[in-house]
Amino acid sequence: MNVNERVSPLSGRIEIMAVHEVTKEKKVVCKQNLVVNGAYSQLARLLSGDIVNNAITKLDFGTDGDAPTIYEVSLQAPLGIWLSVTDSYPSITSATFSATWASAVVNTNGIKEVGLFCEDNTLCSRAVFQEMKKSAGWTWTINWSLYYTLP
């Protein structure tokens, strides 16, 4: 049995929920996302005990909607917003990373991409979606899950 038969690839799903603070109107994006090669490199470092700066700690948004590839090392058109994430472990086969983008923060760029990053800025996962704008009064809650299956 080779390693590819024993180890399943990581996969992920992101949910972005935008809620208007006054009208309570909701906009939801749910997408499967691509886990890029950087995540596997960081995972190997973590398993070998190299934990400094290798944990997933933040996410960023960008304006490019081109389909992701496993070879990407950054967002295509990053905005440098850098939201910190909190993590949880809902099962032995998944981890969830969550962040909130406050309603007072405005960004008028057409946001089409989001990336999940380690502390050392290694891109682990990227998702693209239909353009959204972040305007005043809207709070965005992001929940990003990475998961794998056991053999």
Beta strands, then each sheet from edge to edge (+ up, - down):
strand 1: 11-20
strand 2: 26-35
strand 3: 56-62
strand 4: 83-84
strand 5: 86-91
strand 6: 94-101
strand 7: 107-118
strand 8: 123-134
strand 9: 138-147
sheet 1: 4+ 3- 7+ 8- 2+ 1- 9+ 6- 5+
end
